[in-house]
Amino acid sequence: MRAIGWIELGQMDELGRLDTPVHRLDARAKILATVGFMVAVMSLPRHEISALTPFFLFPFGLIAVGRIPVMPLLRKLLMALPFALVIALFNPFLDREPMTTLGPYVVTGGWLSFTSILLRFVLTVGAALTLIACTGLYPLAHGLERLGVPRIFVVQLLFLYRYLFVIADAGTSMMRSVAMRSSGRPVLRLGQYGSLVGHLLLRSMARADRVYRSMVARGFDGEVRLLRDQTFGGREWLFLLACLGFFAVARVWNLAQVLAWTSGRIGP
C-alpha cells in the first residue's frame, strides 16, 4: 500500500474534475498547445540554458490558473528524474570544451548540456503532467481521438491507466500474503520473484478476459464517450494562438537575455 500511496494512483483524475477556466477549455486546445510547447523546448540548441527559463511560464501559469497543487506533480516528476540523469550523466566527461566562466571556474560544454537536458526534462514532463491534471485522462483521450489519433491507441491508453489500479492492488495483495507467511520479513530469491511475477501475469490475463467479456456484454464498441461533449470555440482559439505565439517568440529570441539587456539600459 505504501508504494501505491507514493504513486498516488487516481489523484490525477480528481484534479482533472476541478472547475476552473483551464479545466473548462476543450482538451484539443490544451493538447495542441502542449505539443507546440514541447517542440519549441526540444528544438533549442543543446547548450542553451537561459533561453529555456521563459518557458516555465506555461506550466506554472496552468498550475496557477487551474489551482493544481504542486507537490503531487513534483513527486511524480522526481520518480522519473533518474531516467534523465542517466541520459545526461556522461555529458560532462565527453564534452570538455570550455564554453564560459563562472567566477574562477571554467564551465565546459558538457556541463551546459547536462543542465540543459535536466531543464528540458522538467519542462516537458512537467507540462505533460500539468496537461493531465488540468484535463483528466478520459477527456484527454477523447481529445486525442478527435485530433486523429488512432482509436486503438487511445483505447489501449485508457485500459492501461484504468487497470493499472487493479494490477497494483493484485501485486500488493501477493506481497502481503508473502509477508504474512514469513513472519513479516519476506526474504525472496530471484527465482521466487520470477514465480510471483508469473502468477501475477496469469491472474492479470484471466481478469482481462473476464473484463473483456463483461464490456462486450454491456455494448462496448471501442469508442470513447463523455457525459458532456466539448466544443472548440473562441476561447480555445484565443488560448491556443496566445500560447503558440509566445512559444514562437521565446524560440526565436532569448527573452531572458532581452530582459537583462533592457533592465541594464533602463537601470542607473
C-alpha positions in Angstrom: 0.0 0.0 0.0 2.9 2.3 0.6 4.0 2.1 -3.0 0.5 2.8 -4.2 0.3 5.8 -1.9 3.6 7.1 -3.3 2.4 6.8 -6.9 -0.9 8.4 -5.9 -3.0 6.5 -8.4 -6.3 8.2 -9.2 -5.2 11.6 -7.9 -4.8 13.0 -11.4 -8.5 12.1 -12.1 -9.5 14.0 -9.1 -7.5 17.1 -10.2 -9.0 16.7 -13.7 -12.5 17.1 -12.3 -11.9 20.6 -10.9 -13.9 23.5 -12.3 -11.5 26.3 -13.4 -11.1 28.3 -16.6 -8.3 25.9 -17.7 -10.3 22.8 -17.0 -13.2 24.2 -19.0 -11.1 24.5 -22.1 -11.5 21.9 -24.8 -8.9 19.2 -24.4 -7.8 19.6 -28.0 -6.6 23.2 -27.4 -4.5 22.1 -24.4 -3.1 19.2 -26.3 -2.0 21.3 -29.3 -0.6 24.0 -27.0 1.4 21.3 -25.1 2.7 19.7 -28.3 3.8 23.2 -29.5 5.5 23.8 -26.2 7.5 20.6 -26.4 8.5 21.2 -29.9 9.8 24.7 -29.1 11.6 23.5 -26.0 13.3 20.5 -27.6 14.3 22.4 -30.8 16.6 24.8 -28.9 20.4 24.3 -29.2 21.8 21.7 -26.8 23.9 24.3 -24.8 21.0 26.7 -24.2 20.1 27.3 -20.6 18.9 30.9 -20.2 16.6 30.6 -23.3 14.7 27.8 -21.6 13.8 29.8 -18.5 10.9 31.8 -20.0 9.2 28.5 -21.0 8.5 27.8 -17.3 5.7 30.4 -17.6 3.5 27.9 -19.4 3.3 25.1 -16.9 3.4 27.4 -13.9 0.6 29.5 -15.5 -1.6 26.5 -16.0 -0.9 25.3 -12.4 -1.8 28.7 -11.0 -5.0 29.2 -13.0 -6.0 25.6 -12.6 -5.4 25.6 -8.9 -3.3 22.5 -9.2 -1.2 21.6 -6.1 2.5 21.5 -6.9 3.6 18.7 -4.6 1.8 15.8 -6.3 3.2 16.8 -9.6 6.7 17.3 -8.1 6.6 13.8 -6.6 5.8 12.2 -9.9 8.5 14.3 -11.6 11.1 13.1 -9.1 10.1 9.5 -9.8 11.1 9.9 -13.5 14.2 12.1 -12.8 16.7 9.1 -12.7 15.9 8.4 -16.4 17.0 12.0 -17.3 20.1 11.7 -15.1 21.2 8.5 -16.8 20.9 10.3 -20.2 22.8 13.4 -19.1 25.3 11.8 -16.7 28.2 11.3 -19.2 28.0 14.6 -21.0 30.4 16.4 -18.6 33.0 13.7 -19.3 32.5 13.5 -23.1 32.4 17.2 -23.9 35.2 19.1 -22.2 35.4 22.1 -24.5 35.4 25.3 -22.4 32.3 27.4 -23.1 32.2 30.1 -20.5 33.4 31.0 -17.0 31.6 31.2 -13.7 33.8 33.3 -11.4 37.1 31.4 -11.2 35.6 28.2 -12.6 35.6 27.2 -16.3 32.3 25.7 -17.5 32.6 23.2 -20.2 30.0 22.3 -22.9 29.3 19.0 -21.2 28.0 20.7 -18.0 25.9 23.1 -20.1 24.3 20.3 -22.0 23.9 18.3 -18.7 22.0 21.3 -17.2 20.0 21.8 -20.4 18.9 18.2 -20.5 17.6 18.4 -17.0 15.8 21.7 -17.6 14.2 20.2 -20.8 13.1 17.1 -18.8 11.5 19.3 -16.1 9.7 21.4 -18.7 8.4 18.7 -20.9 7.4 16.1 -18.3 6.1 18.9 -16.0 3.9 20.2 -18.9 2.6 16.7 -19.7 1.7 16.1 -16.0 0.0 19.5 -15.9 -1.9 18.7 -19.0 -3.3 15.6 -17.4 -4.1 17.3 -14.1 -5.9 20.2 -16.0 -7.9 17.9 -18.2 -8.4 14.4 -16.8 -7.4 11.2 -18.7 -10.8 10.5 -20.2 -11.4 14.0 -21.7 -7.7 13.9 -22.8 -8.2 10.5 -24.6 -11.4 11.9 -26.2 -9.5 14.9 -27.4 -6.7 12.8 -28.8 -9.2 10.7 -30.8 -10.9 13.8 -32.2 -7.5 15.1 -33.3 -7.0 12.0 -35.4 -5.0 9.6 -33.1 -6.0 6.0 -33.9 -8.8 4.8 -31.7 -7.0 1.5 -30.9 -4.1 3.6 -29.4 -6.5 5.7 -27.4 -8.4 2.7 -26.0 -5.2 0.9 -25.1 -4.0 4.0 -23.2 -7.3 4.1 -21.3 -7.1 0.4 -20.5 -3.5 0.7 -19.3 -4.4 3.6 -17.0 -7.6 2.1 -15.7 -6.4 -1.4 -14.9 -3.1 -0.2 -13.5 -5.1 0.1 -10.3 -6.2 -3.5 -10.5 -2.7 -4.8 -11.2 -1.2 -2.7 -8.4 -3.8 -4.0 -6.0 -3.2 -7.6 -7.0 0.6 -7.2 -6.6 0.1 -5.6 -3.2 -2.1 -8.5 -2.1 0.5 -11.0 -3.2 3.3 -9.3 -1.3 1.1 -9.0 1.8 0.5 -12.8 1.6 4.2 -13.4 1.3 4.9 -11.2 4.3 2.2 -13.0 6.4 3.7 -16.4 5.6 7.3 -15.3 6.5 6.7 -13.5 9.9 6.6 -10.1 8.3 10.1 -10.3 6.8 10.0 -11.8 3.4 13.4 -12.7 2.0 12.9 -14.0 -1.5 15.4 -15.3 -4.0 15.4 -14.1 -7.6 13.6 -17.3 -8.8 10.8 -16.7 -6.3 10.3 -13.2 -7.5 10.0 -14.7 -11.0 7.4 -17.1 -9.8 5.4 -14.2 -8.3 5.6 -12.2 -11.5 4.4 -15.2 -13.4 1.4 -15.7 -11.2 0.6 -12.0 -11.4 0.7 -12.3 -15.2 -1.6 -15.3 -15.3 -4.1 -13.6 -12.9 -4.0 -10.5 -15.0 -4.7 -12.4 -18.2 -7.6 -14.2 -16.6 -9.0 -11.0 -15.3 -8.5 -9.3 -18.7 -10.6 -12.0 -20.4 -13.4 -11.6 -17.8 -13.3 -7.8 -18.2 -13.4 -8.0 -22.0 -16.5 -10.3 -21.9 -18.2 -8.0 -19.4 -17.6 -4.9 -21.5 -18.8 -6.6 -24.7 -21.9 -7.8 -22.9 -22.6 -4.1 -21.9 -22.2 -2.9 -25.5 -18.7 -1.5 -25.6 -17.6 -0.8 -29.1 -14.3 0.9 -28.6 -15.5 4.5 -28.8 -14.5 6.9 -26.0 -17.7 8.8 -24.8 -18.0 11.6 -22.4 -21.1 12.7 -20.4 -20.6 16.3 -21.6 -19.2 16.9 -25.1 -16.6 19.6 -25.6 -16.6 22.3 -28.2 -13.7 24.2 -29.8 -14.8 27.8 -29.6 -13.4 31.3 -29.4 -11.7 31.0 -26.0 -9.9 27.8 -27.2 -8.6 29.6 -30.3 -7.5 32.6 -28.1 -5.7 30.3 -25.7 -4.0 28.3 -28.4 -2.9 31.2 -30.5 -1.6 33.1 -27.5 0.4 30.1 -26.3 1.8 29.3 -29.8 2.7 33.0 -30.3 4.6 33.1 -27.0 6.4 29.9 -27.8 7.4 31.2 -31.2 8.7 34.5 -29.7 10.6 32.6 -27.0 12.1 30.2 -29.5 13.3 32.9 -31.9 14.6 35.4 -29.2 16.2 34.7 -25.9 13.7 36.6 -23.7 15.9 36.2 -20.6 18.8 38.0 -22.4 16.5 40.6 -23.8 15.0 41.3 -20.4 18.5 41.5 -18.8 19.7 43.8 -21.6 16.6 46.0 -21.3 17.0 46.2 -17.5 20.6 47.2 -17.9 19.7 50.0 -20.3 16.9 51.3 -18.1 18.7 50.9 -14.8 21.2 53.5 -13.4 
